[in-house]
Amino acid sequence: MVKMFLLFLVLTFSVVLEVKAVVVSAPESYDFAISSESQLSLLKLKETQINNLQNYNKVLKSQLKKVKLAIKYSEDLLRTPAHNLLFGFKVLRHLYKDWPEYFNILKRELGSKEILISQDLLMQQPTSVDFEESLGAIYRLQTVYNLDSYDMAEGILDGKDYNVKKWSIDECLILGLMYQYLKHYNESENWLQLALYYYQDHPNPEELKVKLWEHSNLLESLMEANKGLGRYLEAKKFAKDLLSILPNHSYTLKQLSKLEFLQANPIKLTKTKKDHQLQKEICSKRYRKRSSNLVCRYVDWNPFLELAPLKMEELSMETHISIFHGFLGNKDIESLKNASRPKLQRNKHLSWNCTCKIANLSSSSHDIARKINDLIIDITGFPRLGNQMLEVINYGIAGNYNPDDTAKFTSHNQANALIFLSDAEKGGEIVFPSRQIKVKPRKGSMLVWVNLKDSVIYHQCPILKGNMWVANKVLN
């Protein structure tokens, strides 16, 4: 879906990047979009690039300083009266000795070191897969949570201003084109109108001259979006605005006559089916807490728990869904994260709707995994000879661990234990739709559910704000 959009984007703007560098094999993806841990290296890459540009700027400034001095010295000589033998010698010496040096200044290759560094950094840039996944994540977030385009661009989520740097024309234009490719013309028009607003309101128009797109691209896209919505009069307005800039724009001239015809003979428009509708229904729904069925008590049914009893909430008696508060302390959580970081990997078998990286830790290889596995067994009472593996999961942009919306997510295990290793500021809830239960991530708590008859279907909502980690253990 989004992969085809990238091809559409390149063809739309006819962008060709030529890099005269030795071809080095690069990975298909650096996983920047699917893991917050991977994003840390992206920030370091950006810092390195900025430092390299600053060094290049210093080289250019140093060169410009020398050129300005040469100009100043030569201009001073021009202002001096020429009827003087001493002055004549000065000019002769200046032209004989100084100008060859000025020539050497002019022919010097500037910033060769910085250019080589920049070429190396290109191999660490986000790949097309990373970009595709980031676009898909924004699409999922906006669809599932019905987010307003303007609020997103301004850094406002769910009515709260997070005081982050606002999106620019570029982000709005890219999203507008993505939605246009998907034929979601209403969302496309919203994003493109925002791009046009930021363009017209830009404090320094000179900066816009270095962009790969032009004002005419914006107008053409808005014409297409309004045509897709059946707003032919509005589409004609943008077509005429474009032709006032480029009178011979052949495509727009053809579209203008077509819009005239459509306005006189409107056609019936069909709505494009949207993705993530099941997830939207589940995650946007408000679930009432059934307090009459809620049992909360401290558990101490073995020697370990007698020393340190845990607070347990039985969220459902029918399917045995419980949450244990304070199951894991900060020290053990950080030890588990540190052990998992080198082992985090993309799971190739997960669907495109599962945006995370997973590390598999065994009790035999990791002391912290053995400790936590033992704690889980002590609390749940499952056999110690069962599964000894612990999955540690780190999420990225709009992170969740679900299959496609078209499939039911049924756990085929006897039971599952899910430990929240961080809080999620917004989103990330575990939902059991059939039991009308939604569980908000609470750092250190453990969610346990029994699934003897394959009757428990659960979903996880996308992360809207925050860096989320969980650990999952299959009990059998």
Residue pairs with C-beta under 8 A, 6 or more apart in sequence:
1 136
1 182
1 275
2 132
2 133
2 135
2 136
2 139
2 178
3 128
3 132
4 181
5 132
5 135
5 177
5 178
5 181
5 182
6 128
6 131
6 132
8 177
8 181
9 174
9 177
12 177
12 217
13 212
13 213
13 217
15 212
19 119
19 122
21 119
21 122
24 123
26 123
26 127
27 127
28 127
28 129
29 127
29 129
29 130
29 133
29 346
30 38
30 41
30 42
30 124
30 126
30 127
30 130
31 38
31 130
31 346
31 357
31 396
32 38
32 39
32 41
32 42
32 126
32 130
32 134
32 396
33 130
33 133
33 134
33 136
33 137
33 355
33 396
33 397
34 133
34 346
34 355
34 356
34 357
34 395
34 396
34 397
34 399
35 344
35 356
35 357
35 394
35 395
35 396
35 399
36 394
36 395
36 396
36 399
36 467
36 468
37 341
37 344
37 357
37 394
38 344
38 357
38 396
39 396
42 126
45 121
45 124
45 125
48 121
49 118
49 121
52 114
52 117
52 118
52 121
53 114
55 111
55 113
55 114
56 111
56 114
56 115
59 110
59 111
59 114
60 110
60 111
63 105
63 108
63 110
66 105
67 105
67 106
70 98
70 102
70 105
73 94
73 98
74 94
77 90
77 91
77 94
80 87
81 87
82 88
126 134
133 355
133 396
133 397
134 397
135 174
135 175
135 178
136 352
137 355
137 396
137 397
137 398
137 399
137 462
138 152
138 175
138 397
138 398
139 178
139 179
139 182
139 275
139 276
140 275
140 276
140 279
140 353
140 398
140 462
141 147
141 397
141 398
141 462
141 464
142 149
142 152
142 187
143 274
143 275
143 276
143 277
143 280
144 276
144 279
144 280
144 283
144 284
144 461
144 462
145 158
145 280
145 283
145 284
145 427
145 462
145 464
146 280
146 284
147 157
148 156
149 172
149 175
149 187
149 190
149 191
149 194
150 190
150 194
151 157
152 167
153 166
153 167
153 171
153 172
153 194
153 198
154 161
154 166
154 167
155 161
155 162
155 163
155 164
155 165
155 166
155 167
156 162
157 426
157 464
157 465
158 426
158 464
162 465
168 198
169 195
169 198
169 199
169 202
169 208
169 211
170 211
172 191
172 192
172 194
172 195
172 198
173 191
173 192
173 195
173 213
173 217
173 218
173 221
175 187
175 191
176 188
176 189
176 190
176 191
176 192
176 194
176 195
176 221
176 225
177 188
177 221
178 188
179 185
179 187
179 188
179 191
180 188
180 192
180 221
180 224
180 225
180 228
182 272
183 228
183 272
184 272
184 274
185 225
185 226
185 228
185 229
186 229
188 221
188 225
188 228
189 222
189 225
189 226
189 229
192 218
192 221
192 222
192 225
193 222
195 218
196 218
196 219
196 222
199 208
199 215
199 218
202 208
215 245
216 242
216 245
216 246
216 249
219 238
219 239
219 241
219 242
219 245
220 238
220 242
220 251
220 252
222 235
222 238
223 235
223 238
223 239
223 242
223 252
223 255
224 235
226 232
226 234
226 235
226 238
227 235
227 255
227 259
227 262
228 269
229 269
230 266
230 267
230 269
232 259
232 262
232 263
232 266
233 263
235 255
235 259
236 256
236 259
236 260
236 263
239 252
239 255
239 256
239 259
240 256
242 249
242 252
243 249
243 252
243 253
243 256
246 252
275 405
276 353
276 405
277 405
278 405
278 406
278 459
279 353
279 400
279 402
279 405
279 459
279 461
279 462
282 431
282 433
282 459
282 461
283 427
283 429
283 431
283 459
283 461
283 462
287 431
287 436
287 437
287 438
288 436
290 436
293 316
293 317
294 313
294 314
294 315
295 313
295 314
295 317
296 311
296 312
296 313
296 314
297 311
297 312
298 309
298 310
298 311
298 312
299 305
299 309
299 310
299 312
299 324
299 379
300 306
300 309
302 378
304 375
304 378
305 378
305 379
310 324
310 325
310 326
310 327
310 379
311 324
311 325
311 326
312 322
312 323
312 324
312 325
313 322
313 323
313 325
314 320
314 321
314 322
315 321
315 322
315 323
315 435
315 437
315 439
316 432
316 435
316 437
316 449
318 435
319 432
319 435
319 449
319 450
319 451
319 455
319 456
320 448
320 449
320 450
321 432
321 435
321 437
321 447
321 448
321 449
321 450
321 456
322 447
322 448
322 449
323 439
323 445
323 446
323 447
323 448
324 379
324 445
324 446
324 448
325 442
325 444
325 445
326 444
326 445
327 375
327 379
327 419
327 444
327 445
327 446
328 336
328 372
328 375
328 419
328 421
328 444
328 446
329 444
330 444
332 368
332 371
332 372
333 421
333 422
333 443
333 444
333 469
335 368
336 361
336 368
336 369
336 372
336 390
336 392
336 421
336 471
337 392
337 421
337 469
339 359
339 361
339 366
339 368
339 369
339 392
340 359
340 361
340 392
340 394
341 359
342 359
343 359
343 360
343 361
343 392
344 357
344 358
344 359
344 392
344 394
345 357
345 358
345 359
346 357
347 354
347 356
347 357
347 358
350 356
350 401
350 403
351 402
351 403
351 404
351 407
352 404
353 400
353 402
353 403
353 404
353 405
354 400
354 401
354 402
354 403
355 395
355 396
355 397
355 398
355 399
355 400
355 462
356 393
356 394
356 395
356 396
356 399
356 400
356 401
357 393
357 394
357 396
358 391
358 392
358 393
358 394
359 391
359 392
359 393
359 394
360 389
360 390
360 391
360 392
361 368
361 369
361 389
361 390
361 391
361 392
362 369
362 388
362 389
362 390
363 369
363 370
363 373
363 374
363 388
363 389
363 390
364 370
364 388
369 389
369 390
370 388
372 390
372 419
372 471
372 473
373 388
373 390
373 473
374 384
376 382
376 417
376 446
376 473
376 475
377 383
377 384
377 386
379 446
379 448
380 415
380 417
380 448
380 475
382 414
382 415
382 475
382 476
386 475
386 476
387 473
387 474
387 475
387 476
389 473
389 474
390 471
390 472
390 473
391 471
391 472
391 473
392 421
392 469
392 470
392 471
393 401
393 469
393 470
393 471
393 472
394 468
394 469
395 401
395 428
395 463
395 467
395 468
395 469
397 463
398 462
398 463
398 464
399 428
399 462
399 463
399 468
400 428
400 460
400 461
400 462
400 463
401 460
402 409
402 459
402 460
403 409
408 457
409 457
409 458
409 459
410 454
410 456
410 457
411 449
411 451
411 454
411 456
411 457
411 458
412 451
412 454
413 451
413 474
413 475
413 476
414 450
414 451
414 452
414 475
414 476
415 448
415 449
415 450
415 451
415 474
415 475
415 476
416 448
416 449
416 451
416 472
416 473
416 474
416 475
417 446
417 447
417 448
417 472
417 473
417 475
418 430
418 446
418 447
418 448
418 470
418 471
418 472
418 473
419 444
419 445
419 446
419 447
419 470
419 471
419 472
419 473
420 441
420 442
420 443
420 444
420 445
420 446
420 447
420 469
420 470
421 443
421 469
421 470
421 471
422 441
422 443
422 466
422 467
422 468
422 469
423 441
423 442
423 443
423 466
424 440
424 441
424 463
424 464
424 465
424 466
424 468
425 464
425 465
425 466
426 463
426 464
426 465
426 466
427 461
427 462
427 463
427 464
427 465
427 466
428 440
428 441
428 460
428 461
428 462
428 463
428 464
428 466
428 468
429 438
429 439
429 440
429 441
429 460
429 461
430 438
430 439
430 441
430 447
430 458
430 459
430 460
431 437
431 438
431 439
431 458
431 459
431 460
431 461
432 438
432 449
432 456
432 457
432 458
433 457
433 458
433 459
434 455
434 456
434 457
439 447
441 468
441 470
448 475
449 456
449 458
450 456
